[in-house]
């Protein structure tokens, strides 16, 4: 759903830029409450993983594909404020290095793919976990539903932005019907990826899933005829550090494998927005990307003739740059332990 330059006019693009600047400022403050020395590197990994999985377009209908947006996954794993920043870092890397998503449309893309998906998904997720039984299955089910609804919500926001600042004379009703219809299907893929990933992390380290904090079913003991919460069993610090490191290394390895190898087998069909734009004539307003001459444009390495090698190298570079940039941002804004806490 990366919007290229030219689809949305300058005034609306500028307005979304102002919205994004405010949202990033709020998210930086909020992320400080969500991040610490342990979770900041995980947030950088989540950004890199989203970058990698976004390279894996999956078929959803005849001649159409979809890919992960990632807002729901990021919000549930590392928190809504950090989630906005995660997806924003991915979109910035994609726009500057890979000519994916227009630079003048960066505000539109962050509004649509980072802010909308994260806010909608986390609101749905929190509402569901309050009414579902506490447990891992409920968290996974809530993750699935939240991700499913976040994608058509993003399609609806794009339609509203196009109604305000679209640069072609196309029926908004047709755009809305086409965009929401195909992105409901894409949402199923988003939901499956999100639920599987959240479920996998919960199975290994449930304490690392932001959305699962405080949702564990506590053990009850009967004391003097009354049920009381048992004290939680503490995990030795050394064991926790080792496990956290293994989770991070496993996630990084999976990201590199997906971007560097599996991405070659992704669907080559246009994604939902590209297909709708072509069918409705919106794409005639598209402008050449400002980074079209980037050595990594279109997810390939310039002058590397072998398509498999070129795409794989680009994917690996993208994962590396994103994890470094993301971790740097999150490490800078993390909540620092006081001297007394550190002791």
N, C-alpha and C positions, 0 to 999 in steps of 0.2 A: 504493500500500500504506500510505497514511497512516492510522494507527489513531486513531479519534476518542475523545473522553472517554467513559467508561462501559463499554467493551469489556473492560478489564482492571481488576481490583479494586485498591483503594488499597495494600495491602501489597506486591503484586508491582510495581505502578507505582513505589512508593517504592524498592523494591530495585533496579529498573532505573535509577532516578535515581542511586543510589549507584554502580552500575557505570559509568554514563556519566560521573559526576564524576571517577572514577579514570581512565577511559579518556581523557578530555579532558586531564587533567593530564599523563598519559604522552605523549599526542600533542603537546602544546605543547612538551615537552622534545625529543621526537623531531623535530618540525618544524623546530626550530632547526638541526638538522644537515642538513635537506633544502633549506632556503630560504636565499637570499641576496638582495642588492639586485636581481639580474637576474630571479630566479624568483618572488619574492614577488608582484609585480603579475600574473604569469601565473597563480598560484594563485587570486588574486581573480577573474580572468577565468574560470577553470575553474568556480568556484562559480556565477558568473553564467550561464555556459553551461548548467550542469546545471539551474539554475532555469528557464531558457528552454525547454530540451528537455523538462523534466517537464510543461510545459503542453501538449505535443503527444501526447495520447493516441492510440494506434493500435489498430485493431480486431485481435483475436486469435482470437475465436470468436463464435458467434452471441450477440449481446447483451452481449458483454464486450470491454473494451479494456484496454490496458496502457500504461505510460509508463516512461521511463528511471528507474532508481534512482540510478545515477551513481557508486556506490562503486568499481567496477572502473575506470571511465574516470579518476576522480580519482587513484586509487592509481598507475596506470600513468603518467599524465602528470606528476604532481607529487610522488609518493611516498606510501607507506601512512599515515604519521602525518599528513601534510598532507591526505591524502585524507579521513581521518576528520573533520578540522576543516572541510574544504570542504562535505561533505554536511551536517554539523551546522549550519553557518551557514545553508545553504539551508532546512533544516527549521525552524530558529528563525525566519527571516524569514517562511516560509509560515504557521507557527502564529500568530505575533503579528499580522501584517499582513493575511493573507488567510484566516484562520480555516480553514486546511487542516491537519488533524492536531491532535488535542487537546493542550491545554497541560498537563493532568495526565498525558497519555500521551506527553509529549515524551521521557521516558526510554525508553519502549518503542520509540518511533519511531527514536530515535538508535541504540539497541541493534540494532534490526532493520535499518534502512536505511543507516546509516552504518558502524557497527562491523562487523556481520556481513558485509555485502557487500564492504567494503574488505579485511578480513582474509582471507576465503575467496578472493576474486579475486586478491589479490597473492600468496598462497601458491601457488595454481594457476599463475599467470603465471610466477613464479620457477622453479617445478619444470619447466615446459615449456621455458623458454628455456635451461635447463641441458642438455637432451637434444636440442633441435632445432638444426639448422645455424644459425650466426650470420648474421643478415641481416634486412633489413626485412620480408620476407615471413613469416619465423618470428615476429617480434615481433607482427605483425598477427594471425597465426593464434593465437598464445598469448593475445592480447588478446580475440579472439572467444571462445575456449573459457573463459577465466577469467570473462568477463562472463556467459556462458551459465549457468555453474554457480552464480554468486553469487546469482541471483534465486531459484531454488528453495531455496537454502540459507536465504535470508531468510524465505521462506514457511514453512520447517520451524521456524525459530526462533520465528516468530509462533505457530505451532501449539503449541510447547512452552510458551511464555508463557501461551497461552490454557488449556492443560491445568493450569497452576499457578494461574492467577488469573482464568479466564473467569467472566463474570457471568451467563451463561445456561446452562441445562442442555441442552447439545448434545453429541452424540457426538463425541469427539475423533477417532475414526477417520474419521468423515465430514468433519470439518474438515480433517484432514491430507490426505485423498485429494483433496478439492476444491481446497484451497490449492496443494498441490504440483503437481497436474495442470495447472491454468490457468497457474501461474507458470513452468512449463517452456516453455509457448508464449510467454509474455511475455519469457522469457529469450532467445529467438531474436531478438526485436526489440532487446533490450538489447545483445546480442552484435553485431548488425549496426551499430548506432549507435556502439558503442565502437570496433569495428575500423575503421570508416570514418573516425572522428575521429582516432584514433591514427595511422592510415595517412596521413591528410592532413598532420598535424603533422610526422611523420617525413619526408615528402617535401620539406618546406620547411626545417625546422630540427630534424634528428634529435637535436642536442645539448640541445634543450629537453624531450625526453621522458625523464623520470626512469628509467623501466623499461628504456630502451635504452642507458643509460650503460655503457660498457665492453663493449658487445656488438658493436661495429663490427668488421668483418673487416679486420684491418690488412694493409697492403701488405708483402710479403716481398721482400727483396733478397738476392741471393747474394753474399757477401763471403768471399773466400778459401775458396770451396767450401762455405760454410755459409750456411743461410738465417737471416736476422736481420730483426727488425721495422724497417721504415722509419720515420723520424721523421714524425709527423703534420704535415700541411700546416696552418700557422696561418692563421686568418682575421683580416684586419685589424680592429682594435677598432672603427673607425668603421663598417665594413661590418656587423659583428655587431650593433652598437647599432641601426643603421637597420633591419636585417632583423627584429630582435626587436620593434621598435616597430611595424613593419608587421604582424607576426603578431598582436600584441596588438590593434591597431586593427581588423584583419580579423575577429578573433574576437569583439570587442565588437559590430561591425556585424552579424555573423551572429546573435549572441544577440538583439540588438534586433529584427532582422527576424523571427526565429522567434517571439519572444514578442509582438511588436507587430502582426504581420500573419498569419503562417502559423498561429498558434494558433487563429485563428477557424475554421479548417477541420479542427481536431482532432475525433476521434470523441467523441460525446456519451454513448456507452454507459458504464455504470459500470465502474470498473477491477476487477481481479481480486478484491481484498479486499471491495470494496463488493458485488460480485455474489455472492460466497460468503456474506457476512454476510446479504444479503437472502434467499438461497435457504435458508440454514440457520436463520434466525430470530435470528441474533446481533445484528442491527441494532436490535432492539426495546430493547436495553439502552443505546443511544447517548444521550448527553446533549447539550444545546445547548452550542455552543462559547462559551467565555468572550469570544472576540473576534468574536462574531456580528454585533455592531453596528459593526464596523470599516468605515471608508469604502471599503476595498478588499476586503471579504469576498466570497468566491466568485469572485475574480479579475475584479471589475468595479468601476468607479468610481461611487460613489453619486451620484445625480442626473444622470448622463449617460444619456440615454434610448436613444441608438443603441447596440445591442448590440455591433456591430463596433468602434465607437470606444471604448466603455467597456472592453471586454476588451483592446483594443490598448493603451490608456493604462495599464491596470493592469499589463499585461505589461512595458511599458517602464519603469514606475516600479519594478517588482519587480527587473528586471535592474539598474537604476541603484543601488537601495538595496543589493542583494546584492554588486555589484562593489565598492562603497565600503566596506561593512562587512567583506567578506572581505579586501580589500586592506589595510584598516587593521589587522586582526588579524594577517595574515601579515607585514606590514611591521614590526609591533611585535616579533614573535618571531623574525625572520630572524637569520641569522648575520651579524654585522657584520665587515667587513674590518678588519684591524689597520692601523695607520698605515703600517707597512712595506709591506703588501700594496697599500694605496691608492697609495703612491708609485710 
